[in-house]
Amino acid sequence: MRWDVGQLEALSAVAATGSFEAAAARLHVTPSGVSQRLRALEAATGRVLLVRSRPARPTPSGEAVLRLARQVEAAAAQTAAELGAGDGGLPEVAVAVGADALTTWVLPALAPLAAEVRLDLRREDESRTTALLRSGEVMAAVTSDTARVPGCSTTRLGRMRYRPVASPAVARRWFPDGLSAAALTAAPVVVYDRGDRLQHDFAARRARRPVDPPSHHVPGSTAFLAAVRAGMGWGMLPDLQSAPGLADGSLVALAPGDAPRDRSDVVLHWQQWSLRSAALDAVADAVRTAARAVLR
């Protein structure tokens, strides 16, 4: 089928702003003009593409067309830049990445690109970042999901290694005899959010049965580290983040060995649109280079 750029632009604007009125202001047209373009696009595809809610959101079919719309926008911006016909602004690249990877190595890797690329970093758990890629909200993702998103390429980055750590006081009080099943059941644990299973899965492997310890939910990578250091409970921290605390004594390794039972590895992949874009290529190169340097 033939795609109308104006109709795709309308879908992208409504999905980005959440309403027809805001999309109209962005596109410098009337709300009825936006509505007409979307009705025409839905008629051409034979699918309902938007749920007319507040905020408006794409349907599963709408997500597929939205992904195309944003790829067209990115390709148009790239061509305009090559022709010197852009608006003088920086090209934008939206990337979904987990909090720990963002804090420890992705942000330092991307910071040098700030003068060349406008970065839109979306923080999401690594197991859920591909949902943003699939919906067209981002152009690339650092993900633990091995399933390739249609229209994307994927590259294995390496493993982030996590170990159970605690403050010295928590280690003395709750784990005087090590990581026993009884201690893992009773000791308070710090969990990122209700979708974070890293601590509970590790504890179940060590205890050889499911455990349900008292849990504190602390979202935010830096806040999570601060909570563990403050003695709220034990938690799984990446080696990249726990090393300073282990060195200065503010953190204690609860499983000092290096056997598989003493740690958890999260394998990360880079997925991105299969699209020629100098800005996206620069971001991908920076992420892959940093991953080779810091991940296992």
Helices and strands as residue ranges (DSSP letters): H 5-17, H 20-27, H 31-45, E 50-51, E 57-58, H 60-83, E 92-97, H 99-101, I 102-106, H 107-110, G 111-113, E 118-123, H 129-135, E 140-143, E 152-166, H 168-174, H 181-186, E 189-191, H 198-207, E 215-217, H 221-229, E 235-238, H 239-248, E 252-253, G 260-262, E 264-273, H 278-294
